[in-house]
């Protein structure tokens, strides 16, 4: 694997976004003989509370040449590349992606709504935008975010001395549940937008904004003791959604996927014209 050794680790954010990451994407296309249809930032840099040394979590959707789809043998449908300039690339093959869209995969919906886009095939973007709302399941999304905040509470927050990162991940998932509960749609990806839309109390918003300021100004491992008012606010909403949902598990719903089949067929053909 090309580990990106020629890249300077001191690149500015602008150079990372305009040169280094696009170069990595082109390297992936050459190495794996694929075409990338969409590449975006995910995680803290998409949410708006990255630290000075946060990784670049690039997620992408790609398509193989037509002959790849003509065999019955199961083939790997994920590409993962980690570079030594803090760039972490993970890509999903188009057929896998469309299958996950049909299943209302919450992570995929966040990719499709990322505010930081590195690569976009405009026809693909247009076609996906036309159909994605038909596959969004707010119950599955709610369960996804509830699972995240529960995991972070059990693994990190109960132990004390947790990092700013872990508390913000916990809080973001709780506020995502608040958004879904009120709106029934995908929560905003930028965290400040989510905070502004879901937190009515000015004092709590100020405490959250201060945590964001701390997170963006320090290294990834910084430990904190969050203000007790903010901790109580987060836990009260977590308790509310825990009680409301109980042991609920969303059922797999069958959704007609004819439109997705057409997208798969058309984008395979178009990518290799």
GIZI-V841311 format. One record per backbone hydrogen bond with DSSP energy under -1.0 kcal/mol. NH is the residue of the N-H (numbers start at 1). CO is the residue of the C=O. If there is no record, write none. Layout:
nh=NH co=CO
nh=NH co=CO
//
This chain:
nh=7 co=4
nh=11 co=8
nh=16 co=12
nh=17 co=13
nh=18 co=14
nh=19 co=15
nh=20 co=15
nh=21 co=16
nh=23 co=19
nh=24 co=20
nh=25 co=21
nh=26 co=22
nh=27 co=23
nh=28 co=24
nh=29 co=25
nh=30 co=26
nh=31 co=27
nh=32 co=28
nh=33 co=29
nh=34 co=29
nh=35 co=63
nh=37 co=61
nh=38 co=61
nh=39 co=119
nh=40 co=59
nh=41 co=116
nh=42 co=57
nh=46 co=43
nh=47 co=43
nh=48 co=44
nh=49 co=44
nh=52 co=218
nh=54 co=51
nh=56 co=86
nh=58 co=56
nh=58 co=88
nh=59 co=40
nh=60 co=90
nh=61 co=38
nh=62 co=92
nh=63 co=35
nh=68 co=65
nh=69 co=66
nh=70 co=67
nh=79 co=91
nh=81 co=89
nh=83 co=87
nh=84 co=3
nh=88 co=56
nh=89 co=81
nh=90 co=58
nh=91 co=79
nh=92 co=60
nh=93 co=77
nh=94 co=62
nh=97 co=93
nh=98 co=94
nh=99 co=95
nh=100 co=96
nh=101 co=97
nh=102 co=98
nh=103 co=99
nh=104 co=101
nh=105 co=100
nh=109 co=105
nh=110 co=106
nh=111 co=107
nh=112 co=108
nh=114 co=111
nh=118 co=39
nh=119 co=39
nh=121 co=37
nh=125 co=121
nh=126 co=122
nh=127 co=123
nh=128 co=124
nh=129 co=125
nh=130 co=126
nh=132 co=128
nh=134 co=131
nh=135 co=132
nh=141 co=137
nh=142 co=138
nh=143 co=139
nh=144 co=140
nh=145 co=141
nh=146 co=142
nh=147 co=143
nh=148 co=144
nh=149 co=145
nh=150 co=146
nh=151 co=147
nh=152 co=148
nh=153 co=149
nh=154 co=150
nh=155 co=151
nh=156 co=152
nh=157 co=152
nh=158 co=153
nh=159 co=156
nh=164 co=222
nh=167 co=163
nh=168 co=164
nh=169 co=165
nh=170 co=166
nh=171 co=167
nh=172 co=168
nh=173 co=169
nh=174 co=170
nh=175 co=171
nh=176 co=172
nh=177 co=173
nh=178 co=174
nh=179 co=175
nh=180 co=176
nh=181 co=177
nh=182 co=178
nh=183 co=179
nh=184 co=180
nh=191 co=47
nh=194 co=190
nh=195 co=191
nh=196 co=192
nh=197 co=193
nh=198 co=194
nh=199 co=195
nh=205 co=201
nh=206 co=202
nh=207 co=203
nh=208 co=204
nh=209 co=205
nh=210 co=206
nh=211 co=207
nh=212 co=208
nh=213 co=209
nh=214 co=210
nh=215 co=211
nh=216 co=212
nh=222 co=219
nh=224 co=162
nh=231 co=227
nh=232 co=228
nh=233 co=229
nh=234 co=230
nh=235 co=231
nh=236 co=232
nh=237 co=233
nh=238 co=234
nh=239 co=235
nh=240 co=236
nh=241 co=237
nh=242 co=238
nh=243 co=239
nh=244 co=240
nh=245 co=241
nh=246 co=242
nh=248 co=245
nh=261 co=257
nh=262 co=258
nh=263 co=259
nh=264 co=260
nh=265 co=261
nh=266 co=262
nh=267 co=263
nh=268 co=264
nh=269 co=265
nh=270 co=266
nh=271 co=267
nh=273 co=270
//
